[in-house]
Amino acid sequence: MNFSNLISATLAQAPIPAADPLGYPMPAVLLQLLSYLTLALHFMAVNFTLGGLIYLIWLKVRKGDDGAKSFLGLSLPLGFSYLVTLGIPPLLFVQVMYGQMFYSSSVIIGAAWILVVPLLILAYGMLYLNKLKKDSTTNAQLIVLGVALLTMLSVGFIYVNNLTLSMTPDTWMEKYAATPSGANLNLSEPTLFARYVLFMSPALVVGGAALVLMGIFRSKWRGNNSGDAAGSLGMRGLLLGRVITAAAAGALIAVLPKNLLSDTLVGAGRVHLILGIALALLSTALLVLGAKKKNGLLAVVGTVLLVLEAAMFVVVRDMLRQQYLAPQFTLSDVSVHEQWGMFSIFAVSMVAGLAFLIVLTVKVSKTAIAKYKETHAG
């Protein structure tokens, strides 16, 4: 039997590999909760960095607020470091819970997947190059920032291809048979582009919220309206991001299989979706009101609600994935062999790491604020 006949003979079978015989090291519900927490934090870092990059390019093209450009230019490398650091735990949780699906799809699109790390290094390097080369011409800076933006968008596109493919095992063998070398993408997936826009558009929201906060506090520190332009840009971008996100969500609902949609939006799924929408509306209202009244507390609360909103939609996203996989795999199929000692080490390490990031952020922020006040004294 030649290779093509062998592939044809196995196309009708569900090619999901068996779960790890060692099972889960802790109950699946605990793995899920930790994945939701870490993924929500990762998404916030992604959205701040990508959104801030988009706003920075816009400001340089439009020759906008120098203070906002300085803020973003200094902040984005730090945001990118958080993006990478906070991206590791949710990726590990995906590999633990859905490893056989995730590894299979990674192999099928291996040629693109292997580029993720080099692309991340390139984007990180471009952001630091922009930060260090303050005396570069605007055109040179735009080229550097444009490379960083295209690189980040490419990484996001590769991730969406991999994750959507991991949920549709019935397509794996056909794609592998067509291109065994791994030079595949999941372009035939009906939900791919709606998911991609839905994944990327919150960047305008979170980046806009950062500019609103920067504008409010800048005006307060200088006792004038110097932050109004940045805050206004952030608010317009935030509202635009909300519109694009809503449109992408509508497009995704339109192309989702109806049975999956109805199964996901019942019970707990409906509750999380409603909470997510409510938090989106409330966070937007608080940010708008905070910007209008120049009230930093309202804007900060609105920004914190963005994290909770992200967590709600992360839950709905995982529920939808479980519905996709339900015919071939459920989390309850995997045995559990608790390893609480290892989990304790992980938990302590995670808490210590998050505490370190918080302390580092506060320290860097205080230093930046003090330097800003000193520079603009009087």
N, C-alpha and C positions, 0 to 999 in steps of 0.2 A: 504494500500500500504506500503510494507516494505521499508527500507532505500535504498537498492540497486535499487529497481524499481523507487523510487523517483528520484534518481540520474540519472538513465538511461533516464527518461522522460524529464529531463532538459538539457541533454548533447547537444542537437541540438540548444539550445538557447544561445545567447551571454550573459554571466553572469555578465556583467559589472554593478556595482551599479550606481545609479544616481549620477550626480555631486552634489556638495554641493549647496543647494538652496540659500545660501548667495552669491554665485557667486565669481568671482575674485575681490579682493580689488583694483585692478588697471588694465589697459589694458594688455592683454596677452603678447603683444610685449615687454612691459617694464619688465614683469616678466621673459621673456626669456632672455633679455639682461643681467639682473642682475644674472640670473642663469649661463649664459655663463662666465661672469667675475669671479664669485666666484668659479665655478667649475674648470676653468683653473688654478686659484691660488692654489686650493686644490690639483689638479693633480701635480703641480710643487712640493708642499711639500711632497706628497706621493712619487714621483719619487726620490727626493733627499734623503729622509729617507731610502726607500727601497734599492735604488741603493747604497747609502753610506754604508748600512749594508752589502750588498753583497761584495763590495770592501774591507771593513774592515775584513770580514772573510777571503777573499782571501789573504790579506796582512799578517794576523796572521798565516795562514797555510803555506805561502811561506816565512815567517819571513822577510817581506819586510820593506820598509821605515818606521822608527819609527815616523818621523814627520807626515807622512800621517796618520798613525794609531792614533796618538794623536789628530790630527785635526778631524778625523771622530769620534773618541770616545767621544770627547767633544761636537761635533756639533749635533750628532744624537738625543739625548734627546730633544734639542731645536727644531730640525726639526720635531720631532714627536708631540711636543706641537702645532706647526703650522699646522701640518696635521689634528689634531683634531679640532682646532679652526676654520680653514678655511673649514673644512668639514661640519660644521653645517649649514651655509647658503644655499649651493646648495641642501642639503638634505631637508631643509624646502621648497625650491622652487619646488622640485619634488613633495613633498606632497601637495603643493597648486595647482600646475597645473595638476598633474596626480594622485591625491590622491586616487581616487577609484581604480585605477589599482595597485598602489604601495602597498596600504594596503591589497588588496586582495592577491597579490603574497606573501607578508610578512607573512600572516596567513598560506598560503599553505606550506611554508617552515619554519614555525615558530620555529621548534626545532633547526634548524641551525641559524636562524636569531637572536634568543634570546641570542646566544653565542657571538655576535659581541662585545658587551661592555666588558664582562669579558676577551675576547681575546685581545682587545685593552689595557686594564689595564695590562694584563700579559706582552704584548710586551713592553709597556712603562716602566714597572718595570724592565724588563730584561736589557733595554738600560741604565737605571740609575744604576743598579747594576754593569754593566760593567764599567761605568764611575767612580763609587766610589771605586771599588775593583781593584785599579791599581797594587796591588802587587800579584794578583792571578796568578796561573799558566796558561800557554797558553791553556792547555786542558780544564781547568775550564772556562776560558773566551770563548772558542769555544762552549762549551755546552750552556752557557748563550746566546751567540749571535745566535747560531743555533735555540734555542727555540724562540727567538724574530723573526728570519727570517721565520720559519715555521708558526708562529702565524700570522704574517702580510700577508703571502701568503694565509693562510686559510681565513682571513677576506676578502681579495680581491676575492677569489673564491666564497665565500658566496654572496658578493655583485653582482658579475656577474650573478650568478644563479638567484638572486632576480630580477635584472633589466631585464634580458632576459625573465623571466617568466611574468613580468608585461606587456610586449609588445605582449604576445600571449594569450589573454583571452580565446580563443577557447580550450585551453588545461587545463584550471583550474579545471573544474568539474571532469574530468577524474582523474587528479592527486589527488584531494581532496577525491574522492570516493575510490581510491586505498589506501590512507593513511590519514584518517581524523585527526590523531594525530599531523600532521605537520612535521612528519619525512620524508620530501621529499627534493629532489634537482631537478634541471631542467636538468638532464643529457641526456635526450632524445632530447634536443634542438640542431639542427645541427650546429649552429654557436657558441655554448658555448665555446669550447676550443680555437678556433681561436680568439674569443673576449677576452678570458682570457689572452692569450699570448700578444695580442695587447694592453691590458690594463697594463700589467706588464713590458713589454720589454723596454718602454721608461725610466724605472728606470736606466738602464745601461747608457743611454744617458745623463740624467740630473746629475746622480752621477759622471759620467765621466767628464762632464763639470766642476763640482765642484773641482775635483782633478786637472784638467788642470789649473783652476784659482789659486788654492792653490800652484801648482808647479811654475807658472810664478811669483807670488808675493813673494814666498819664495826665489827663486833665486835672485830676485831684492833686497830684504832686506838684504840678506847675501852676495851679490856680488859674487856669485859663481854658480855652477851648481847643488846645493843641491836639487832643486825641479824638476830636469829633470826626475828622476825615477817615481815620482808620476804623473807628467804630461804625461809621456809616457804610464803608465798604464791607466790613465783616457782616453787618446786618443784611445787606442786600444779597451777599453771597450765601448767607445762611438760609434766607428765605428761598432763594433759587435752588439750593441744595434740597430743601424740603419738597419743592415742587417736582424736581427730577426724581427724587426717591419715591414719591407717591406714584408718579407715572410708571417707574420701573416696577414697583410692586403690583400695579394694575396689569402691566404687560405680563408679569410672571404668573399671576393668577389666571390670566386668559389662556396661557399655554400649558399650565399644569394639568396632568390627568385628573379628571373630575373626581374619580374615586379617591385619589390621594389627597386632594384638597379637602374633600368632605371628611375624610378620616382624621386629618390633621386638625381641622378646625372644630373639634368637639372636645368637651371636657376641659382638661387642663390646657390644651392647646389654645382654645378660644379665650380662656382667662388670660394667658400670657400675651396673646395678641392684643386683646383689649387694653391690658395694662401698658403694653408697649406703645400703642397709639396714644393713650391718655398721657403717658410720660412725654411723648414727643410734642404733643400740643402744649402741655404745661411748661416744659423746658423752653420751648420757643416763646411762649407768652412771657415768661420771666426774663428771658434775655432781651426781648423787645422792650419790656417795661424798664428793665435795668439800664438799657442804653438810653432810653428816652429821659429817664430821671437821673441818669448818671449815678445809679445806685449799685455799688460794687457787690454788696451782699446778695441782692436779687440775681445779679448776673452769675455770681459764684454758685448759688443754689441751682440755677438753671443749668449750669455746666455739669454739676454733680449728677443732676437728673439724667443727663445724656449718658452717663455710665450705666445707670439703672435701666434706661431705655435699651441700650445695646444688649444688656443681659437678657431682657425679656425677648428680644428678637433672636438672640442666640438660642434660647430654649425652643422657640417655634421652629427655627432652622433645623435643630437636631431632631425634633419630632417628625418633621417632613422627611428627613433622611431615614429615620426608622420605618416610616411608611413605605418608602421606596424599597427598602431591603426586606420588608416583612415576609414576602413569599419565600425567600431563601435563607434569611438569617434574622434572629432577634438576640438581644443582649442576654435574655434568659436562657438561651441555648448553651451558654458558656458556663462551665463550672467555676466556682469561687473557692480559692484556697487562700484564706487570709494570711497576710504577712504584716501584722501590725507593727512589728519592730521596724521593718523597712519603711512602712508608711509613716511612722513617728519621725524617722530621720528626714524623710521627704518633707513632712509638714513643718518641722522646725526649720529646715533649710529654706522653705518657701516663705515662711513668716519673716525670717531673718533677712532674706533677700528683699522682700517688699519693704521692710522697715528701713533697710539700707538705702533703697531707692528713694523713699520718702525723705529721709534725712538729707541725702545728697541733693534732691530737688530743692528742699527748703534752703540749704546752704548756698547752692548756686543762685537761687532766686534772690536771696538777701544780698549776696555780693553784687549781682547785676543791678538790683534796685539802688543800692548805695552808690554804685558807680554812676548810674543814670542821674541820680539826684545831685551828685557832686559835679557832674559834667554840665548839668543844666541849672545850676544854682543861680538864683537871681534872674 
